Amino acid sequence: MFLRFMVQAHHADLDFYDEFYPEGAYTENHKDHFKLWHPEIPDPFEK
């Protein structure tokens, strides 16, 4: 039997990706996650 296991991080640390990955490593959806899904919480990644 073969099982594929995947994990997705919903609150990715975008500062980490900005520092260690090339531009384009995450999408606008990742960038706007807090605005779209948690409008009551200040966006920790807003610059």
DOVEX-701623 format. One line per 2 residues: number of its first residue (from 1); their letters; for each residue z negated, x, y negated of N, C-alpha, C. Coordinates in nm, 3 decimals. Each point is the difference from the previous one (the first is absolute). Example, Ala and Ser with C-alpha at 12.3 -4.5 7.8 and 13.67 -1.06 7.14 Angstrom:
// residues 2
1> AS> -0.780,1.319,0.569,0.000,-0.089,-0.119,0.000,0.090,-0.120  0.072,-0.035,-0.105,-0.006,0.082,-0.119,-0.073,-0.077,-0.109
END
This chain:
// residues 47
1> MF> 0.000,0.084,0.117,0.000,-0.084,-0.117,0.000,0.089,-0.125  0.079,-0.037,-0.096,0.008,0.074,-0.126,-0.051,-0.089,-0.112
3> LR> -0.095,0.049,-0.077,-0.052,-0.073,-0.115,0.021,0.082,-0.126  0.052,-0.062,-0.099,0.018,0.066,-0.129,-0.114,-0.044,-0.091
5> FM> -0.070,0.094,-0.055,-0.113,-0.030,-0.087,0.030,0.050,-0.140  -0.015,-0.088,-0.097,0.028,0.038,-0.139,-0.118,-0.040,-0.086
7> VQ> -0.024,0.078,-0.105,-0.105,-0.029,-0.096,0.061,0.009,-0.140  -0.034,-0.094,-0.084,0.051,0.002,-0.137,-0.118,0.001,-0.097
9> AH> 0.004,0.090,-0.094,-0.104,0.006,-0.104,0.043,-0.091,-0.114  -0.084,-0.091,-0.037,0.035,-0.094,-0.107,-0.034,0.055,-0.139
11> HA> -0.100,0.084,-0.008,-0.036,0.059,-0.128,0.023,0.150,0.007  0.126,0.037,-0.004,0.037,0.142,0.008,-0.046,0.073,-0.127
13> DL> -0.037,0.123,0.015,-0.040,0.084,-0.114,0.127,0.058,-0.062  0.051,-0.067,-0.101,0.127,0.040,-0.060,-0.007,0.136,-0.067
15> DF> -0.117,0.037,-0.050,-0.015,0.134,-0.060,0.023,0.108,0.105  -0.046,-0.024,0.122,0.023,0.094,0.110,0.150,0.015,0.027
17> YD> 0.069,-0.114,0.008,0.144,0.004,0.025,0.074,0.067,-0.115  -0.044,-0.025,-0.124,0.064,0.066,-0.115,-0.015,0.151,0.007
19> EF> -0.112,0.047,0.049,-0.025,0.145,0.003,0.068,0.070,0.119  -0.001,-0.062,0.117,0.043,0.070,0.121,0.132,-0.047,0.061
21> YP> 0.061,-0.105,-0.054,0.124,-0.052,0.056,0.107,-0.006,-0.109  0.125,0.002,0.038,0.107,-0.007,-0.101,0.006,-0.139,-0.063
23> EG> 0.059,-0.006,-0.118,0.018,-0.128,-0.067,0.074,-0.097,0.092  -0.043,-0.124,0.000,0.062,-0.101,0.086,-0.073,-0.019,0.131
25> AY> -0.114,0.065,0.018,-0.075,-0.012,0.126,-0.063,-0.138,0.016  -0.013,-0.074,-0.112,-0.050,-0.137,0.007,0.084,-0.087,-0.093
27> TE> -0.005,-0.129,0.022,0.086,-0.092,-0.074,-0.074,-0.062,-0.119  0.072,-0.075,-0.080,-0.060,-0.074,-0.111,-0.102,-0.102,0.052
29> NH> 0.024,-0.053,0.119,-0.097,-0.094,0.059,-0.134,0.068,0.024  0.003,0.124,0.046,-0.125,0.074,0.017,-0.066,0.023,-0.135
31> KD> 0.082,0.039,-0.097,-0.051,0.031,-0.134,-0.063,-0.123,-0.066  0.057,-0.117,0.022,-0.046,-0.123,-0.064,-0.095,-0.083,0.086
33> HF> -0.049,0.056,0.108,-0.083,-0.076,0.094,-0.119,-0.067,-0.067  -0.074,0.074,-0.080,-0.120,-0.058,-0.062,0.037,-0.111,-0.098
35> KL> 0.108,0.017,-0.075,0.043,-0.105,-0.094,0.042,-0.126,0.073  0.065,0.016,0.114,0.052,-0.115,0.074,-0.106,-0.070,0.085
37> WH> -0.085,0.078,0.065,-0.092,-0.056,0.099,-0.145,-0.008,-0.047  -0.037,0.082,-0.098,-0.139,0.004,-0.047,-0.004,0.003,-0.152
39> PE> 0.053,-0.103,-0.067,0.006,0.005,-0.147,-0.137,0.006,-0.067  -0.105,-0.038,0.073,-0.135,0.003,-0.057,-0.063,0.139,0.003
41> IP> 0.062,0.093,0.073,-0.052,0.137,0.013,0.085,0.093,-0.087  -0.062,0.084,-0.082,0.079,0.097,-0.077,0.078,0.092,0.095
43> DP> 0.124,0.026,-0.036,0.087,0.085,0.082,-0.046,0.146,-0.013  -0.050,0.060,0.108,-0.049,0.138,-0.009,0.110,0.103,-0.019
45> FE> 0.125,-0.039,0.020,0.112,0.094,-0.010,0.081,-0.017,-0.126  -0.037,-0.093,-0.085,0.076,-0.021,-0.123,-0.018,0.118,-0.093
47> K> 0.111,0.052,-0.048,-0.006,0.120,-0.085,0.048,-0.034,-0.139
END
